[in-house]
């Protein structure tokens, strides 16, 4: 049991540590990040419950609609909603890079609890692939979401609402693409590899841009 739990939890904590340590200009309170991680873990249960009920009721006649379209939209909406309600106006969300950290924390909280449930059900055989694909992809969806939350909060123009919308729709589109590739079953690896490389490139580009926004933000503060 301890080995399974360790294997399930370690990838999420490692990825969160990676994004945390990339922020060299300011240190986000670990307690607030932990709370975000826990919030992400807690939303796993209503999501799984809704999925179970809809599956039991036969709401969707098409597996593609159920497993790709609806699941992608619901999971990303719950994450977005948690950040919007509990984190966006938090006093410790005080620079653009914080969005990256909180987005990754909420997403990895969800991915970690989901991973624990999966590995307890199916064992350690899939632990490596779970870390490589679902856990890391959720982290990267969260990075993209958090980047646009940061843009919304700290932009100096009238695009705050637009950025909030992109914070939701961007990860949904990425998640939809990921789930759609998985439906290819045996052939999915031929598309998954380039997609994951693109996803890492895209997310790390957002990390770099968030650092630039942070520098500009601190320059404005110090300038005053």
N, C-alpha and C positions, 0 to 999 in steps of 0.2 A: 504493500500500500504506500509506504513512504517513498519508495523508488518511483512509483507511478506518479504520485503527487509532485515529486521533485522534477520529473521529466516534463510534466504538464505545465508547471509554473515557471520553470527556469527560462524558457525562450521569451516569454512576455517581459519578465524582469530585466533580462539581458538587453532587449531592444529598447525598453524605456530608459535604462541606464545609458545606452548609446546616445540617444537623443538628448538626454539630460547633460551628459558630459560634453556634447558638441557646443553647448552654450557657454562660452568662456567669458562673456562680458558681464553677466549677472547670474546670481544663483537663486533659482526659484525655491520657495519654502517646500521642503520635502513632505511636510504634513499635508499641504494643500494638494500636492501631486498624488499622495497616497489616497486622499479622499476621492479624487477624480478617478483613480484606478478602481476604488471600491464601488463608486457609482456605476462605472462601466460594467463591473461584475454583477451588480444587482439587477441591471436591466436584462441580463441573460434570461432570467426566469420568466418574466412576462412575455418575452419574445418567444421562448420555447413553448409556453402555454398557449399563446395565440396560434402558433404554427401547428401544435397538436390538435387544437379544437377545429381549426379550418380543415386539416387533413382528415380528421375523424368525420366531419360533416360532409366531406366531399365537395367543398366549396369551389375548388378549381378542377375543371375536367382535364386541363392540360398540365402535365408535370413541368413543362417549361415555364408556364406562367407562375406556377406555385413555387418552384425551386429557384428560378432565375429572377423573374421580374418582381414578384411580391416579396420574396425573402430579401433581395438586395435593397429594395426600397424601405422595407420595414426596419431592418437592422440599422441602416444608416440614419433613418429618421429618428429612431430612439437615441442614438448617440448624439446626433445634432441637437435634439430636444434637451438632453441632459446638460450639454454644454451651454445652450442658450438660457436655460432656466437657472442653473446653479453656478456657472463659472463666468459667463460673459461679463457680468457686472460686478464680479468679485473684486475687492480692493487689491488683491494680489495679482490680478491680471493687469499688469502695469507696463508691459512692453510688448511689441509685436511678436517676439519669439515665444512668448508665453503661450500663444495660441497653438504653436507646434507641440509644445510639451503637454498641454491639457488635452489636445485632440488625440495625441498618441496614448496618453494615460487612460482616457475613457475607452478608446478602442481596444487597447491591450487588456484592460480589465475584463471587457466582454470576451475577447478572444481566449484569455486564460481560463475563465470559468468554463467556457465552451470546450476548451481543450481538456480540462480535468474530467468533465462529464464523458467526453468521447473516449479518453484513454482508460477510464474506469470501466467503460462498457466493452471496449475492444482490445485493451491491452497495449503493451509497449511496442508492438511490431510497427505501428504507424507513427511513432513519436517523432522520428526524424522528418518525415514528409509533412507532418502536421506543423512542425516548427518552421520548415522551409516555405510552406505555402500558406495555409490559413492564418497562422499567427502573424507572420511577417506581412502578409497582404493587408490584414486588418490594421496593423500598425501604420502602414503606408497610406491607407485610406484616411486614417486619423490625422496623419501629418498634413495631407491636402486639406482636409476639413478645418483643422486648426489654423492653417496658414490663412485661409479666407476669413475665419473668425477674427484673426489678428488684423487683417486688412480692414475689416468692417469697423473694428473698435478704434483704430488709430489713423484711419484715412482722413485727410484734411479736406475732403470734398463731400459731395452729396450722394456718394455711391454706397453708403453703409448697407442699405437694404439690398442692393444688388449683390454685394459681397456675401451677405448672409444667405442669399438664394444660391449662389455658387457654392458656398460651403456645404449646402445640402445636395445639390444636383451633381456636383463634380464627383464626390465619392460614390453616389448612387450609380453613375455611369461607369465608373471604374469597377465597382463591385458587380454590376450587371455583366460587364465584359468578362470578368474573372469567372463568375458562375456559368456563363454561357460556354466558355472554353471547357469547363469541367464536364459539360454534358456530352462532349465528344468521346468520352470514355477512353478507350485504348489509344486513340490518336491525339488526345489532349496535350501530350507533352510537346508536340511539334509547335503548338501555338503558345503553350504556357511559358516556355522558356523565354521567348522574345518578349512576351507580355510582362513577365516579372522583371526582366532587365529594363524594359521601358518604365515600369512602375517605380523601380528603385531610382532610375535617372530622374524621373519626373518629381518624385518626392524630395530627393536630395537637392534638386534645383530649387524647390520651394524653401527648403532649409537655408540654402545660401541666400535667397532673396530676403527671407525673414531676418537674417543677420544684418543684411544691408539696411532694411527698414529700422532695425534696432539701433544701428549706428546713427541713422538720420534722426531718429526719435530722441536719442540721448544728446545729439548735437543741438537740437531745438531747445531741449530742457536746459542744457548748460549755457546756451546762448542767451537765455533769459536771466 
